[in-house]
Amino acid sequence: MSVFFAVLTQNILPILLVAAFGFLLRRRFDIHLGTLNSVVFNVLSPCLVFSSLVGSQLPGAELLQLAAFAAISILAMGGLALLLARGLRLDRAATAAVVIVAMFTNGGNYGLTLLQLRYGEAGLSRGVVYFVTSTLIFYTLGVFIASLGRLGWRQALGRVARVPAVYATLLAILVYGLRLSVPAPLLSGIAVAGQGAIPLMLIILGAQIADMRRGQTTAYVWPAVGLRLLVGPLMGLAVALLVGLSGLGRSAMIVEASMSPAVFCLILATEFGLPTAAVARIVAFATLLSPLTIAATITILGL
């Protein structure tokens, strides 16, 4: 029980504090969330992806193992979400919403901060692999799925081709793989911009929570929350066994797979006309409950 409360107070409470700033800002000032979403989507997130991957120092073999975990767990959760949506007989837009919130965790602002607080820089460096792999899938397959909620597949592919983070990820993989040298002032500037993505995403999340109103909860909100928070850790445990992860890598990956849905899901919902109110509630409710489920996961599994 002492581990449970230590995780809550020392690792998760600081994250919730930043989100609370966004909540208070939204209640006190008329901040424009669409502008903040665009800044994160088009500038800060691509910078974070590029600087994180280029600066990684993990051995190639472990990096591939961690990336395999991320890809398998994300795709498996997407498959389960699709089955859930079919069982609930959701329309295209609602199905796309449920699938993206199940697939993509808050592995950046929430997950990376938690890993750094709990496991130090070694945990953070492994979490970055999950984050980068998730981001690559998010800005390709995720954008495609979100686009299909309203568009045909040809138009959806066109939207993927216009996402800046896709090119940032591909460029980072090229630079990392070939060990190319990036001028220090340029890399430093990109890193500084990337560091702004995490707190701004938390502020956006807090602001979205402030916008919630009673009586607007859609029927599929709670099933989606349960899928993400309860099935996610079990999926992470199963995939860790499948790919043979152990030690710190296993702990970091299961924690990442246990996170609440990504704030970016709200940004996708806004950008592509998905049911934004439902997505906001799934993300908000899951985030509010996640300190308990994540702390329980860490305690029960001894992570």
BELVEN-V919463 format. One record per residue. N is the residue number from 1. RES is the residue in one small letter. D_CENTER is the distance of its C-alpha to the mean C-alpha in Angstrom with 2 decimals. Layout:
BEGIN
n res d_center
N RES D_CENTER
N RES D_CENTER
END
This chain:
BEGIN
n res d_center
1 m 27.64
2 s 27.81
3 v 24.71
4 f 22.88
5 f 23.97
6 a 23.42
7 v 19.70
8 l 19.57
9 t 21.73
10 q 21.08
11 n 17.38
12 i 15.66
13 l 18.27
14 p 17.80
15 i 14.18
16 l 15.54
17 l 18.40
18 v 16.55
19 a 15.03
20 a 18.69
21 f 19.86
22 g 18.00
23 f 19.57
24 l 22.95
25 l 22.77
26 r 22.16
27 r 25.02
28 r 27.32
29 f 26.79
30 d 26.26
31 i 23.19
32 h 22.07
33 l 18.41
34 g 18.83
35 t 19.86
36 l 17.01
37 n 14.54
38 s 16.70
39 v 16.84
40 v 13.12
41 f 12.90
42 n 16.15
43 v 16.76
44 l 14.52
45 s 11.38
46 p 13.91
47 c 15.70
48 l 12.92
49 v 12.26
50 f 16.04
51 s 17.06
52 s 14.69
53 l 15.89
54 v 19.43
55 g 19.81
56 s 18.83
57 q 21.92
58 l 21.11
59 p 23.78
60 g 23.28
61 a 23.83
62 e 21.24
63 l 18.70
64 l 19.43
65 q 19.29
66 l 15.83
67 a 14.65
68 a 16.57
69 f 14.91
70 a 11.38
71 a 12.98
72 i 15.18
73 s 12.91
74 i 10.50
75 l 13.76
76 a 15.52
77 m 13.22
78 g 13.65
79 g 17.34
80 l 17.58
81 a 15.99
82 l 18.54
83 l 21.27
84 l 20.36
85 a 20.50
86 r 23.77
87 g 25.15
88 l 24.52
89 r 26.00
90 l 23.40
91 d 24.03
92 r 22.14
93 a 20.02
94 a 19.14
95 t 18.50
96 a 16.03
97 a 14.23
98 v 14.23
99 v 13.18
100 i 10.00
101 v 8.88
102 a 10.05
103 m 8.65
104 f 4.92
105 t 3.52
106 n 3.02
107 g 4.20
108 g 5.63
109 n 7.74
110 y 7.98
111 g 7.84
112 l 9.84
113 t 12.09
114 l 12.85
115 l 13.67
116 q 15.82
117 l 17.58
118 r 18.32
119 y 19.00
120 g 19.73
121 e 19.28
122 a 19.63
123 g 16.60
124 l 14.61
125 s 15.91
126 r 14.82
127 g 11.26
128 v 11.33
129 v 12.39
130 y 9.47
131 f 7.17
132 v 9.94
133 t 10.55
134 s 7.23
135 t 7.72
136 l 11.25
137 i 10.86
138 f 8.64
139 y 11.38
140 t 14.12
141 l 13.98
142 g 11.29
143 v 13.48
144 f 16.47
145 i 15.64
146 a 14.99
147 s 18.20
148 l 20.11
149 g 19.78
150 r 22.44
151 l 23.61
152 g 25.42
153 w 24.03
154 r 25.93
155 q 24.58
156 a 21.00
157 l 21.56
158 g 23.02
159 r 19.96
160 v 17.86
161 a 20.66
162 r 20.33
163 v 16.71
164 p 17.11
165 a 13.98
166 v 15.43
167 y 18.55
168 a 17.01
169 t 15.34
170 l 18.66
171 l 20.68
172 a 18.85
173 i 19.46
174 l 23.04
175 v 23.61
176 y 22.25
177 g 24.13
178 l 27.34
179 r 27.12
180 l 27.98
181 s 28.76
182 v 27.00
183 p 29.24
184 a 28.33
185 p 28.49
186 l 26.18
187 l 23.56
188 s 23.92
189 g 23.49
190 i 20.30
191 a 18.95
192 v 20.05
193 a 18.34
194 g 15.02
195 q 15.41
196 g 15.66
197 a 12.14
198 i 10.71
199 p 13.53
200 l 13.70
201 m 10.24
202 l 11.38
203 i 14.68
204 i 13.52
205 l 11.99
206 g 15.37
207 a 17.28
208 q 15.86
209 i 16.92
210 a 20.24
211 d 20.73
212 m 20.65
213 r 24.13
214 r 25.95
215 g 27.09
216 q 24.34
217 t 22.27
218 t 22.13
219 a 23.30
220 y 20.17
221 v 17.88
222 w 18.80
223 p 18.83
224 a 15.21
225 v 14.37
226 g 16.57
227 l 15.12
228 r 11.59
229 l 13.06
230 l 16.30
231 v 16.01
232 g 12.65
233 p 14.45
234 l 17.52
235 m 15.92
236 g 14.55
237 l 18.12
238 a 19.74
239 v 17.90
240 a 18.60
241 l 22.21
242 l 22.23
243 v 21.31
244 g 23.31
245 l 20.94
246 s 22.67
247 g 22.75
248 l 20.05
249 g 18.01
250 r 18.12
251 s 17.19
252 a 14.18
253 m 12.79
254 i 13.64
255 v 12.05
256 e 8.63
257 a 9.44
258 s 10.59
259 m 7.77
260 s 7.80
261 p 6.05
262 a 3.54
263 v 6.56
264 f 6.67
265 c 7.98
266 l 10.75
267 i 11.47
268 l 11.89
269 a 13.99
270 t 16.05
271 e 16.59
272 f 17.68
273 g 19.51
274 l 17.67
275 p 18.62
276 t 16.80
277 a 18.44
278 a 17.31
279 v 13.61
280 a 13.99
281 r 15.72
282 i 13.38
283 v 10.50
284 a 13.30
285 f 15.18
286 a 12.47
287 t 11.48
288 l 15.24
289 l 15.96
290 s 13.26
291 p 15.41
292 l 18.12
293 t 16.43
294 i 14.62
295 a 17.93
296 a 19.82
297 t 17.92
298 i 18.58
299 t 22.13
300 i 23.09
301 l 21.85
302 g 23.10
303 l 20.02
END
